[in-house]
Amino acid sequence: MKVENVKTVETLSLFCHVSGIITVFLGIVVILMDLVNNDFNHIQIGFFILAVGYAFVKISSQLSAVLRNEQDRMAGGA
């Protein structure tokens, strides 16, 4: 893999991880606010936000795994 492609994927992985952590935190906040206000008709939005954040974190972990695999392949092949 080219060096500029590795850097791009690393940046994308970092962005996904940070945005996922922030989104998970916001989802938890929305869920807790809905629980405190007894607004059970609105709580599914908090769960959706939480799920989207979790998806971003999982995408980040998959990108990191691809990078590690590619770096191991390049180190072993050289």
PyMOL Python script that loads the backbone (N, CA, C, O; Angstrom):
from pymol import cmd

cmd.read_pdbstr("""\
ATOM      1  N   MET A   1       0.849  -1.167   0.000  1.00  0.00           N
ATOM      2  CA  MET A   1       0.000   0.000   0.000  1.00  0.00           C
ATOM      3  C   MET A   1       0.899   1.237   0.000  1.00  0.00           C
ATOM      4  O   MET A   1       1.923   1.267   0.683  1.00  0.00           O
ATOM      5  N   LYS A   2       0.520   2.230  -0.752  1.00  0.00           N
ATOM      6  CA  LYS A   2       1.315   3.452  -0.833  1.00  0.00           C
ATOM      7  C   LYS A   2       1.266   4.210   0.489  1.00  0.00           C
ATOM      8  O   LYS A   2       0.301   4.102   1.246  1.00  0.00           O
ATOM      9  N   VAL A   3       2.313   4.975   0.753  1.00  0.00           N
ATOM     10  CA  VAL A   3       2.434   5.701   2.014  1.00  0.00           C
ATOM     11  C   VAL A   3       1.304   6.705   2.178  1.00  0.00           C
ATOM     12  O   VAL A   3       0.750   6.833   3.270  1.00  0.00           O
ATOM     13  N   GLU A   4       0.951   7.419   1.115  1.00  0.00           N
ATOM     14  CA  GLU A   4      -0.133   8.409   1.230  1.00  0.00           C
ATOM     15  C   GLU A   4      -1.478   7.736   1.478  1.00  0.00           C
ATOM     16  O   GLU A   4      -2.340   8.308   2.145  1.00  0.00           O
ATOM     17  N   ASN A   5      -1.670   6.524   0.946  1.00  0.00           N
ATOM     18  CA  ASN A   5      -2.901   5.780   1.212  1.00  0.00           C
ATOM     19  C   ASN A   5      -2.959   5.314   2.661  1.00  0.00           C
ATOM     20  O   ASN A   5      -4.025   5.325   3.276  1.00  0.00           O
ATOM     21  N   VAL A   6      -1.819   4.905   3.207  1.00  0.00           N
ATOM     22  CA  VAL A   6      -1.765   4.495   4.605  1.00  0.00           C
ATOM     23  C   VAL A   6      -2.120   5.668   5.509  1.00  0.00           C
ATOM     24  O   VAL A   6      -2.888   5.517   6.459  1.00  0.00           O
ATOM     25  N   LYS A   7      -1.563   6.828   5.215  1.00  0.00           N
ATOM     26  CA  LYS A   7      -1.849   8.009   6.028  1.00  0.00           C
ATOM     27  C   LYS A   7      -3.320   8.401   5.932  1.00  0.00           C
ATOM     28  O   LYS A   7      -3.914   8.815   6.927  1.00  0.00           O
ATOM     29  N   THR A   8      -3.909   8.277   4.753  1.00  0.00           N
ATOM     30  CA  THR A   8      -5.325   8.600   4.567  1.00  0.00           C
ATOM     31  C   THR A   8      -6.211   7.657   5.368  1.00  0.00           C
ATOM     32  O   THR A   8      -7.169   8.088   6.009  1.00  0.00           O
ATOM     33  N   VAL A   9      -5.890   6.379   5.330  1.00  0.00           N
ATOM     34  CA  VAL A   9      -6.695   5.404   6.087  1.00  0.00           C
ATOM     35  C   VAL A   9      -6.496   5.605   7.589  1.00  0.00           C
ATOM     36  O   VAL A   9      -7.445   5.451   8.357  1.00  0.00           O
ATOM     37  N   GLU A  10      -5.289   5.944   8.019  1.00  0.00           N
ATOM     38  CA  GLU A  10      -5.061   6.239   9.436  1.00  0.00           C
ATOM     39  C   GLU A  10      -5.881   7.440   9.883  1.00  0.00           C
ATOM     40  O   GLU A  10      -6.470   7.425  10.964  1.00  0.00           O
ATOM     41  N   THR A  11      -5.920   8.479   9.055  1.00  0.00           N
ATOM     42  CA  THR A  11      -6.701   9.671   9.382  1.00  0.00           C
ATOM     43  C   THR A  11      -8.193   9.348   9.433  1.00  0.00           C
ATOM     44  O   THR A  11      -8.904   9.809  10.326  1.00  0.00           O
ATOM     45  N   LEU A  12      -8.661   8.558   8.477  1.00  0.00           N
ATOM     46  CA  LEU A  12     -10.060   8.155   8.460  1.00  0.00           C
ATOM     47  C   LEU A  12     -10.403   7.331   9.693  1.00  0.00           C
ATOM     48  O   LEU A  12     -11.470   7.512  10.279  1.00  0.00           O
ATOM     49  N   SER A  13      -9.522   6.436  10.089  1.00  0.00           N
ATOM     50  CA  SER A  13      -9.746   5.617  11.269  1.00  0.00           C
ATOM     51  C   SER A  13      -9.817   6.484  12.529  1.00  0.00           C
ATOM     52  O   SER A  13     -10.685   6.281  13.379  1.00  0.00           O
ATOM     53  N   LEU A  14      -8.903   7.446  12.644  1.00  0.00           N
ATOM     54  CA  LEU A  14      -8.916   8.341  13.798  1.00  0.00           C
ATOM     55  C   LEU A  14     -10.191   9.172  13.830  1.00  0.00           C
ATOM     56  O   LEU A  14     -10.801   9.332  14.887  1.00  0.00           O
ATOM     57  N   PHE A  15     -10.597   9.703  12.678  1.00  0.00           N
ATOM     58  CA  PHE A  15     -11.819  10.496  12.608  1.00  0.00           C
ATOM     59  C   PHE A  15     -13.036   9.663  13.002  1.00  0.00           C
ATOM     60  O   PHE A  15     -13.887  10.128  13.761  1.00  0.00           O
ATOM     61  N   CYS A  16     -13.123   8.434  12.490  1.00  0.00           N
ATOM     62  CA  CYS A  16     -14.248   7.551  12.831  1.00  0.00           C
ATOM     63  C   CYS A  16     -14.263   7.237  14.319  1.00  0.00           C
ATOM     64  O   CYS A  16     -15.326   7.201  14.940  1.00  0.00           O
ATOM     65  N   HIS A  17     -13.090   7.010  14.890  1.00  0.00           N
ATOM     66  CA  HIS A  17     -13.029   6.679  16.309  1.00  0.00           C
ATOM     67  C   HIS A  17     -13.478   7.858  17.176  1.00  0.00           C
ATOM     68  O   HIS A  17     -14.289   7.690  18.086  1.00  0.00           O
ATOM     69  N   VAL A  18     -12.955   9.032  16.896  1.00  0.00           N
ATOM     70  CA  VAL A  18     -13.305  10.209  17.699  1.00  0.00           C
ATOM     71  C   VAL A  18     -14.786  10.559  17.538  1.00  0.00           C
ATOM     72  O   VAL A  18     -15.481  10.809  18.523  1.00  0.00           O
ATOM     73  N   SER A  19     -15.261  10.574  16.297  1.00  0.00           N
ATOM     74  CA  SER A  19     -16.669  10.910  16.087  1.00  0.00           C
ATOM     75  C   SER A  19     -17.585   9.832  16.671  1.00  0.00           C
ATOM     76  O   SER A  19     -18.679  10.139  17.144  1.00  0.00           O
ATOM     77  N   GLY A  20     -17.149   8.586  16.642  1.00  0.00           N
ATOM     78  CA  GLY A  20     -17.948   7.519  17.243  1.00  0.00           C
ATOM     79  C   GLY A  20     -18.035   7.643  18.750  1.00  0.00           C
ATOM     80  O   GLY A  20     -19.107   7.450  19.323  1.00  0.00           O
ATOM     81  N   ILE A  21     -16.924   7.961  19.405  1.00  0.00           N
ATOM     82  CA  ILE A  21     -16.932   8.126  20.861  1.00  0.00           C
ATOM     83  C   ILE A  21     -17.839   9.290  21.249  1.00  0.00           C
ATOM     84  O   ILE A  21     -18.616   9.187  22.198  1.00  0.00           O
ATOM     85  N   ILE A  22     -17.739  10.398  20.513  1.00  0.00           N
ATOM     86  CA  ILE A  22     -18.590  11.558  20.806  1.00  0.00           C
ATOM     87  C   ILE A  22     -20.059  11.209  20.596  1.00  0.00           C
ATOM     88  O   ILE A  22     -20.906  11.585  21.406  1.00  0.00           O
ATOM     89  N   THR A  23     -20.366  10.497  19.521  1.00  0.00           N
ATOM     90  CA  THR A  23     -21.748  10.133  19.228  1.00  0.00           C
ATOM     91  C   THR A  23     -22.297   9.149  20.255  1.00  0.00           C
ATOM     92  O   THR A  23     -23.461   9.253  20.642  1.00  0.00           O
ATOM     93  N   VAL A  24     -21.484   8.202  20.702  1.00  0.00           N
ATOM     94  CA  VAL A  24     -21.919   7.279  21.755  1.00  0.00           C
ATOM     95  C   VAL A  24     -22.246   8.062  23.027  1.00  0.00           C
ATOM     96  O   VAL A  24     -23.266   7.813  23.669  1.00  0.00           O
ATOM     97  N   PHE A  25     -21.383   9.002  23.383  1.00  0.00           N
ATOM     98  CA  PHE A  25     -21.624   9.821  24.566  1.00  0.00           C
ATOM     99  C   PHE A  25     -22.923  10.614  24.420  1.00  0.00           C
ATOM    100  O   PHE A  25     -23.711  10.684  25.362  1.00  0.00           O
ATOM    101  N   LEU A  26     -23.154  11.212  23.246  1.00  0.00           N
ATOM    102  CA  LEU A  26     -24.383  11.973  23.033  1.00  0.00           C
ATOM    103  C   LEU A  26     -25.611  11.068  23.093  1.00  0.00           C
ATOM    104  O   LEU A  26     -26.647  11.469  23.623  1.00  0.00           O
ATOM    105  N   GLY A  27     -25.507   9.864  22.558  1.00  0.00           N
ATOM    106  CA  GLY A  27     -26.621   8.923  22.634  1.00  0.00           C
ATOM    107  C   GLY A  27     -26.956   8.555  24.066  1.00  0.00           C
ATOM    108  O   GLY A  27     -28.128   8.469  24.431  1.00  0.00           O
ATOM    109  N   ILE A  28     -25.930   8.337  24.880  1.00  0.00           N
ATOM    110  CA  ILE A  28     -26.163   8.028  26.300  1.00  0.00           C
ATOM    111  C   ILE A  28     -26.814   9.212  27.002  1.00  0.00           C
ATOM    112  O   ILE A  28     -27.711   9.029  27.825  1.00  0.00           O
ATOM    113  N   VAL A  29     -26.366  10.428  26.682  1.00  0.00           N
ATOM    114  CA  VAL A  29     -26.954  11.620  27.286  1.00  0.00           C
ATOM    115  C   VAL A  29     -28.430  11.750  26.910  1.00  0.00           C
ATOM    116  O   VAL A  29     -29.265  12.047  27.764  1.00  0.00           O
ATOM    117  N   VAL A  30     -28.751  11.527  25.638  1.00  0.00           N
ATOM    118  CA  VAL A  30     -30.153  11.614  25.201  1.00  0.00           C
ATOM    119  C   VAL A  30     -30.995  10.563  25.903  1.00  0.00           C
ATOM    120  O   VAL A  30     -32.106  10.854  26.346  1.00  0.00           O
ATOM    121  N   ILE A  31     -30.481   9.345  26.010  1.00  0.00           N
ATOM    122  CA  ILE A  31     -31.224   8.279  26.689  1.00  0.00           C
ATOM    123  C   ILE A  31     -31.463   8.643  28.150  1.00  0.00           C
ATOM    124  O   ILE A  31     -32.578   8.492  28.650  1.00  0.00           O
ATOM    125  N   LEU A  32     -30.434   9.117  28.835  1.00  0.00           N
ATOM    126  CA  LEU A  32     -30.587   9.475  30.239  1.00  0.00           C
ATOM    127  C   LEU A  32     -31.545  10.643  30.427  1.00  0.00           C
ATOM    128  O   LEU A  32     -32.331  10.656  31.375  1.00  0.00           O
ATOM    129  N   MET A  33     -31.484  11.623  29.530  1.00  0.00           N
ATOM    130  CA  MET A  33     -32.423  12.747  29.629  1.00  0.00           C
ATOM    131  C   MET A  33     -33.859  12.280  29.428  1.00  0.00           C
ATOM    132  O   MET A  33     -34.765  12.745  30.120  1.00  0.00           O
ATOM    133  N   ASP A  34     -34.075  11.363  28.486  1.00  0.00           N
ATOM    134  CA  ASP A  34     -35.415  10.840  28.254  1.00  0.00           C
ATOM    135  C   ASP A  34     -35.894  10.001  29.428  1.00  0.00           C
ATOM    136  O   ASP A  34     -37.081  10.018  29.755  1.00  0.00           O
ATOM    137  N   LEU A  35     -34.991   9.267  30.066  1.00  0.00           N
ATOM    138  CA  LEU A  35     -35.385   8.500  31.248  1.00  0.00           C
ATOM    139  C   LEU A  35     -35.763   9.415  32.401  1.00  0.00           C
ATOM    140  O   LEU A  35     -36.736   9.158  33.110  1.00  0.00           O
ATOM    141  N   VAL A  36     -34.997  10.479  32.589  1.00  0.00           N
ATOM    142  CA  VAL A  36     -35.297  11.420  33.679  1.00  0.00           C
ATOM    143  C   VAL A  36     -36.627  12.123  33.435  1.00  0.00           C
ATOM    144  O   VAL A  36     -37.389  12.355  34.374  1.00  0.00           O
ATOM    145  N   ASN A  37     -36.910  12.461  32.179  1.00  0.00           N
ATOM    146  CA  ASN A  37     -38.155  13.167  31.845  1.00  0.00           C
ATOM    147  C   ASN A  37     -39.329  12.235  31.591  1.00  0.00           C
ATOM    148  O   ASN A  37     -40.421  12.697  31.260  1.00  0.00           O
ATOM    149  N   ASN A  38     -39.122  10.925  31.742  1.00  0.00           N
ATOM    150  CA  ASN A  38     -40.153   9.917  31.469  1.00  0.00           C
ATOM    151  C   ASN A  38     -40.736  10.060  30.068  1.00  0.00           C
ATOM    152  O   ASN A  38     -41.937   9.880  29.867  1.00  0.00           O
ATOM    153  N   ASP A  39     -39.888  10.381  29.109  1.00  0.00           N
ATOM    154  CA  ASP A  39     -40.303  10.550  27.719  1.00  0.00           C
ATOM    155  C   ASP A  39     -39.935   9.287  26.945  1.00  0.00           C
ATOM    156  O   ASP A  39     -38.964   9.263  26.189  1.00  0.00           O
ATOM    157  N   PHE A  40     -40.733   8.239  27.150  1.00  0.00           N
ATOM    158  CA  PHE A  40     -40.417   6.945  26.560  1.00  0.00           C
ATOM    159  C   PHE A  40     -40.773   6.875  25.079  1.00  0.00           C
ATOM    160  O   PHE A  40     -40.346   5.946  24.393  1.00  0.00           O
ATOM    161  N   ASN A  41     -41.543   7.834  24.571  1.00  0.00           N
ATOM    162  CA  ASN A  41     -41.844   7.867  23.138  1.00  0.00           C
ATOM    163  C   ASN A  41     -40.663   8.401  22.335  1.00  0.00           C
ATOM    164  O   ASN A  41     -40.594   8.192  21.124  1.00  0.00           O
ATOM    165  N   HIS A  42     -39.743   9.080  22.990  1.00  0.00           N
ATOM    166  CA  HIS A  42     -38.616   9.734  22.322  1.00  0.00           C
ATOM    167  C   HIS A  42     -37.311   8.974  22.541  1.00  0.00           C
ATOM    168  O   HIS A  42     -36.301   9.299  21.917  1.00  0.00           O
ATOM    169  N   ILE A  43     -37.314   7.972  23.412  1.00  0.00           N
ATOM    170  CA  ILE A  43     -36.070   7.316  23.826  1.00  0.00           C
ATOM    171  C   ILE A  43     -35.421   6.519  22.700  1.00  0.00           C
ATOM    172  O   ILE A  43     -34.209   6.303  22.717  1.00  0.00           O
ATOM    173  N   GLN A  44     -36.215   6.078  21.718  1.00  0.00           N
ATOM    174  CA  GLN A  44     -35.630   5.294  20.626  1.00  0.00           C
ATOM    175  C   GLN A  44     -34.656   6.125  19.801  1.00  0.00           C
ATOM    176  O   GLN A  44     -33.760   5.566  19.169  1.00  0.00           O
ATOM    177  N   ILE A  45     -34.808   7.435  19.791  1.00  0.00           N
ATOM    178  CA  ILE A  45     -33.853   8.292  19.092  1.00  0.00           C
ATOM    179  C   ILE A  45     -32.491   8.215  19.770  1.00  0.00           C
ATOM    180  O   ILE A  45     -31.462   8.189  19.094  1.00  0.00           O
ATOM    181  N   GLY A  46     -32.478   8.180  21.091  1.00  0.00           N
ATOM    182  CA  GLY A  46     -31.225   8.024  21.827  1.00  0.00           C
ATOM    183  C   GLY A  46     -30.551   6.703  21.516  1.00  0.00           C
ATOM    184  O   GLY A  46     -29.330   6.641  21.372  1.00  0.00           O
ATOM    185  N   PHE A  47     -31.346   5.640  21.411  1.00  0.00           N
ATOM    186  CA  PHE A  47     -30.773   4.339  21.061  1.00  0.00           C
ATOM    187  C   PHE A  47     -30.217   4.341  19.638  1.00  0.00           C
ATOM    188  O   PHE A  47     -29.195   3.711  19.366  1.00  0.00           O
ATOM    189  N   PHE A  48     -30.895   5.052  18.730  1.00  0.00           N
ATOM    190  CA  PHE A  48     -30.395   5.157  17.361  1.00  0.00           C
ATOM    191  C   PHE A  48     -29.063   5.903  17.328  1.00  0.00           C
ATOM    192  O   PHE A  48     -28.128   5.477  16.650  1.00  0.00           O
ATOM    193  N   ILE A  49     -28.975   7.014  18.057  1.00  0.00           N
ATOM    194  CA  ILE A  49     -27.729   7.781  18.116  1.00  0.00           C
ATOM    195  C   ILE A  49     -26.612   6.917  18.698  1.00  0.00           C
ATOM    196  O   ILE A  49     -25.484   6.943  18.205  1.00  0.00           O
ATOM    197  N   LEU A  50     -26.919   6.161  19.735  1.00  0.00           N
ATOM    198  CA  LEU A  50     -25.945   5.263  20.351  1.00  0.00           C
ATOM    199  C   LEU A  50     -25.479   4.199  19.350  1.00  0.00           C
ATOM    200  O   LEU A  50     -24.288   3.897  19.274  1.00  0.00           O
ATOM    201  N   ALA A  51     -26.411   3.634  18.587  1.00  0.00           N
ATOM    202  CA  ALA A  51     -26.056   2.599  17.605  1.00  0.00           C
ATOM    203  C   ALA A  51     -25.189   3.158  16.480  1.00  0.00           C
ATOM    204  O   ALA A  51     -24.267   2.491  16.013  1.00  0.00           O
ATOM    205  N   VAL A  52     -25.483   4.373  16.051  1.00  0.00           N
ATOM    206  CA  VAL A  52     -24.670   4.997  14.999  1.00  0.00           C
ATOM    207  C   VAL A  52     -23.251   5.239  15.512  1.00  0.00           C
ATOM    208  O   VAL A  52     -22.282   4.997  14.792  1.00  0.00           O
ATOM    209  N   GLY A  53     -23.123   5.713  16.743  1.00  0.00           N
ATOM    210  CA  GLY A  53     -21.807   5.919  17.323  1.00  0.00           C
ATOM    211  C   GLY A  53     -21.032   4.625  17.445  1.00  0.00           C
ATOM    212  O   GLY A  53     -19.834   4.582  17.164  1.00  0.00           O
ATOM    213  N   TYR A  54     -21.716   3.562  17.867  1.00  0.00           N
ATOM    214  CA  TYR A  54     -21.071   2.253  17.974  1.00  0.00           C
ATOM    215  C   TYR A  54     -20.607   1.773  16.600  1.00  0.00           C
ATOM    216  O   TYR A  54     -19.542   1.169  16.473  1.00  0.00           O
ATOM    217  N   ALA A  55     -21.418   2.046  15.568  1.00  0.00           N
ATOM    218  CA  ALA A  55     -21.028   1.650  14.207  1.00  0.00           C
ATOM    219  C   ALA A  55     -19.762   2.383  13.777  1.00  0.00           C
ATOM    220  O   ALA A  55     -18.885   1.785  13.153  1.00  0.00           O
ATOM    221  N   PHE A  56     -19.655   3.677  14.105  1.00  0.00           N
ATOM    222  CA  PHE A  56     -18.440   4.417  13.773  1.00  0.00           C
ATOM    223  C   PHE A  56     -17.224   3.828  14.481  1.00  0.00           C
ATOM    224  O   PHE A  56     -16.153   3.717  13.884  1.00  0.00           O
ATOM    225  N   VAL A  57     -17.378   3.454  15.736  1.00  0.00           N
ATOM    226  CA  VAL A  57     -16.263   2.864  16.477  1.00  0.00           C
ATOM    227  C   VAL A  57     -15.862   1.529  15.861  1.00  0.00           C
ATOM    228  O   VAL A  57     -14.671   1.234  15.758  1.00  0.00           O
ATOM    229  N   LYS A  58     -16.831   0.722  15.452  1.00  0.00           N
ATOM    230  CA  LYS A  58     -16.520  -0.560  14.820  1.00  0.00           C
ATOM    231  C   LYS A  58     -15.864  -0.368  13.456  1.00  0.00           C
ATOM    232  O   LYS A  58     -14.966  -1.128  13.095  1.00  0.00           O
ATOM    233  N   ILE A  59     -16.295   0.629  12.695  1.00  0.00           N
ATOM    234  CA  ILE A  59     -15.651   0.931  11.423  1.00  0.00           C
ATOM    235  C   ILE A  59     -14.194   1.307  11.668  1.00  0.00           C
ATOM    236  O   ILE A  59     -13.303   0.882  10.932  1.00  0.00           O
ATOM    237  N   SER A  60     -13.962   2.098  12.695  1.00  0.00           N
ATOM    238  CA  SER A  60     -12.597   2.500  13.041  1.00  0.00           C
ATOM    239  C   SER A  60     -11.745   1.291  13.397  1.00  0.00           C
ATOM    240  O   SER A  60     -10.592   1.199  12.976  1.00  0.00           O
ATOM    241  N   SER A  61     -12.299   0.370  14.162  1.00  0.00           N
ATOM    242  CA  SER A  61     -11.517  -0.807  14.538  1.00  0.00           C
ATOM    243  C   SER A  61     -11.221  -1.690  13.324  1.00  0.00           C
ATOM    244  O   SER A  61     -10.149  -2.290  13.245  1.00  0.00           O
ATOM    245  N   GLN A  62     -12.154  -1.773  12.383  1.00  0.00           N
ATOM    246  CA  GLN A  62     -11.908  -2.551  11.168  1.00  0.00           C
ATOM    247  C   GLN A  62     -10.826  -1.898  10.301  1.00  0.00           C
ATOM    248  O   GLN A  62      -9.974  -2.585   9.737  1.00  0.00           O
ATOM    249  N   LEU A  63     -10.870  -0.578  10.203  1.00  0.00           N
ATOM    250  CA  LEU A  63      -9.831   0.125   9.448  1.00  0.00           C
ATOM    251  C   LEU A  63      -8.454  -0.075  10.084  1.00  0.00           C
ATOM    252  O   LEU A  63      -7.460  -0.259   9.381  1.00  0.00           O
ATOM    253  N   SER A  64      -8.404  -0.039  11.405  1.00  0.00           N
ATOM    254  CA  SER A  64      -7.134  -0.260  12.105  1.00  0.00           C
ATOM    255  C   SER A  64      -6.626  -1.679  11.870  1.00  0.00           C
ATOM    256  O   SER A  64      -5.425  -1.891  11.699  1.00  0.00           O
ATOM    257  N   ALA A  65      -7.541  -2.654  11.861  1.00  0.00           N
ATOM    258  CA  ALA A  65      -7.144  -4.039  11.617  1.00  0.00           C
ATOM    259  C   ALA A  65      -6.592  -4.204  10.193  1.00  0.00           C
ATOM    260  O   ALA A  65      -5.620  -4.929   9.985  1.00  0.00           O
ATOM    261  N   VAL A  66      -7.202  -3.545   9.233  1.00  0.00           N
ATOM    262  CA  VAL A  66      -6.708  -3.606   7.858  1.00  0.00           C
ATOM    263  C   VAL A  66      -5.313  -2.998   7.772  1.00  0.00           C
ATOM    264  O   VAL A  66      -4.427  -3.547   7.116  1.00  0.00           O
ATOM    265  N   LEU A  67      -5.124  -1.861   8.438  1.00  0.00           N
ATOM    266  CA  LEU A  67      -3.803  -1.226   8.425  1.00  0.00           C
ATOM    267  C   LEU A  67      -2.741  -2.114   9.062  1.00  0.00           C
ATOM    268  O   LEU A  67      -1.638  -2.249   8.533  1.00  0.00           O
ATOM    269  N   ARG A  68      -3.079  -2.723  10.210  1.00  0.00           N
ATOM    270  CA  ARG A  68      -2.124  -3.615  10.866  1.00  0.00           C
ATOM    271  C   ARG A  68      -1.787  -4.803   9.977  1.00  0.00           C
ATOM    272  O   ARG A  68      -0.625  -5.194   9.868  1.00  0.00           O
ATOM    273  N   ASN A  69      -2.795  -5.369   9.348  1.00  0.00           N
ATOM    274  CA  ASN A  69      -2.588  -6.510   8.461  1.00  0.00           C
ATOM    275  C   ASN A  69      -1.711  -6.111   7.272  1.00  0.00           C
ATOM    276  O   ASN A  69      -0.820  -6.860   6.870  1.00  0.00           O
ATOM    277  N   GLU A  70      -1.968  -4.944   6.722  1.00  0.00           N
ATOM    278  CA  GLU A  70      -1.185  -4.468   5.584  1.00  0.00           C
ATOM    279  C   GLU A  70       0.261  -4.182   5.997  1.00  0.00           C
ATOM    280  O   GLU A  70       1.188  -4.490   5.247  1.00  0.00           O
ATOM    281  N   GLN A  71       0.460  -3.604   7.162  1.00  0.00           N
ATOM    282  CA  GLN A  71       1.817  -3.328   7.627  1.00  0.00           C
ATOM    283  C   GLN A  71       2.566  -4.622   7.929  1.00  0.00           C
ATOM    284  O   GLN A  71       3.762  -4.719   7.654  1.00  0.00           O
ATOM    285  N   ASP A  72       1.878  -5.617   8.493  1.00  0.00           N
ATOM    286  CA  ASP A  72       2.519  -6.910   8.724  1.00  0.00           C
ATOM    287  C   ASP A  72       2.898  -7.577   7.407  1.00  0.00           C
ATOM    288  O   ASP A  72       3.961  -8.188   7.297  1.00  0.00           O
ATOM    289  N   ARG A  73       2.028  -7.459   6.415  1.00  0.00           N
ATOM    290  CA  ARG A  73       2.291  -8.044   5.103  1.00  0.00           C
ATOM    291  C   ARG A  73       3.481  -7.367   4.449  1.00  0.00           C
ATOM    292  O   ARG A  73       4.325  -8.032   3.849  1.00  0.00           O
ATOM    293  N   MET A  74       3.552  -6.032   4.564  1.00  0.00           N
ATOM    294  CA  MET A  74       4.665  -5.299   3.962  1.00  0.00           C
ATOM    295  C   MET A  74       5.973  -5.602   4.686  1.00  0.00           C
ATOM    296  O   MET A  74       7.018  -5.700   4.042  1.00  0.00           O
ATOM    297  N   ALA A  75       5.941  -5.753   6.004  1.00  0.00           N
ATOM    298  CA  ALA A  75       7.150  -6.043   6.759  1.00  0.00           C
ATOM    299  C   ALA A  75       7.637  -7.472   6.484  1.00  0.00           C
ATOM    300  O   ALA A  75       8.840  -7.721   6.401  1.00  0.00           O
ATOM    301  N   GLY A  76       6.691  -8.400   6.346  1.00  0.00           N
ATOM    302  CA  GLY A  76       7.066  -9.787   6.081  1.00  0.00           C
ATOM    303  C   GLY A  76       7.534  -9.992   4.665  1.00  0.00           C
ATOM    304  O   GLY A  76       8.392 -10.837   4.410  1.00  0.00           O
ATOM    305  N   GLY A  77       6.977  -9.220   3.724  1.00  0.00           N
ATOM    306  CA  GLY A  77       7.343  -9.389   2.327  1.00  0.00           C
ATOM    307  C   GLY A  77       8.641  -8.693   1.957  1.00  0.00           C
ATOM    308  O   GLY A  77       9.237  -9.009   0.927  1.00  0.00           O
ATOM    309  N   ALA A  78       9.088  -7.757   2.774  1.00  0.00           N
ATOM    310  CA  ALA A  78      10.292  -6.991   2.416  1.00  0.00           C
ATOM    311  C   ALA A  78      11.566  -7.683   2.825  1.00  0.00           C
ATOM    312  O   ALA A  78      12.656  -7.160   2.591  1.00  0.00           O
TER     313      ALA A  78
END
""", "prot")
cmd.dss("prot")
cmd.show_as("cartoon", "prot")
cmd.util.cbc("prot")
cmd.orient("prot")
